[in-house]
Amino acid sequence: MTEKKFWKLGIIGWPLGYSLSPVMHHAALKASGLQGEYLEYKVKPEDLENWLLTVAPTLDGFNVTMPYKEGLYLWMQDTSESRKAVLSQVAAQMRAVNTVVVRDGGFAGDNTDGIGFVNSLNEKIPAGFDDKKVLVFGAGGAARAVIWALLTKHSGKRMRIYLYNRDAKKAADLCAQMTAAKPAECHSEIQVCSNEERNEALQFDLIVNTTPVGMNPGEGPLFDYGQLRPGQIVYDIVYKPKETPLVQAANSRACIVITGDEMLAGQGAAAFELWTGVPAAKTLPVMKKALDEHFAHREKAQA
């Protein structure tokens, strides 16, 4: 009798302890009838190279979170034979990796963040989302995934995408990279957003936060939340807490709100399919339910 495979999965980042990926991936394993584990690997930057060469090859796959998404892309770009690494077209274009499939000691880097973002957005987006203005906060790997998803999944639409980051040069560099890489059929434009423009939130149809702002109490707002208006789409990819100050303000002003757990579940289901072959359509509702139950349990415990 053939021994049933035991799937060894996980997530790498630093620091960790906030991730809800184990919650939804363990639920997906159980629902799919698969034996396995999904562990957190808290790896310091100085230990990353050693972990990738010693621990990673023993796994079947792993997710990548802050601060390693762009670093993994650069590491996997190296053609050293010892690394046996390849990048998907999406990961190469995004210059960021959030999912790695391990096969025979080799690595295949991919990025499912854009899939998770755009699929959950499409569920809430009004018909004919054309000639709209979008404001994206952040200039890291998540911002890159969001912008790339808008450019490629809505390439037939004409959007004006504004990017704001405290480091204006980093924002300008990302705008230039995305403009150069966008598909020929894409008519959208990307530009840096000024300090003044970011507080004029009324003018934007979609506002996306890809920064960690909202994760910790006492942080200042991303912009003047009093500028929010009914019907605007507000998407905060922070999922812990689920009700960030931005989400609370958007809900109070009758905005169309999408919380970070939507993107988390979407990218997670896509990653799980890359590892196991189980269709994302099967595990997505399982992951969403697991996250809902987690948040409900926390609310009850804090009551």
PENOR-V981412 format. One record per helix or strand. SS is the DSSP state (alpha for helix, beta for strand). FROM is the first residue (numbers start at 1). TO is the last residue. If there is no record, write none. Layout:
SS_FROM_TO / SS_FROM_TO
This chain:
beta_6_13 / alpha_21_31 / beta_35_42 / alpha_45_54 / alpha_56_58 / beta_61_64 / alpha_69_77 / beta_85_87 / alpha_89_94 / beta_99_103 / beta_106_110 / alpha_113_124 / beta_132_137 / alpha_141_153 / beta_159_164 / alpha_168_181 / beta_189_192 / alpha_195_198 / alpha_201_203 / beta_206_209 / alpha_225_227 / beta_233_236 / alpha_245_252 / beta_256_258 / alpha_260_276 / alpha_280_302
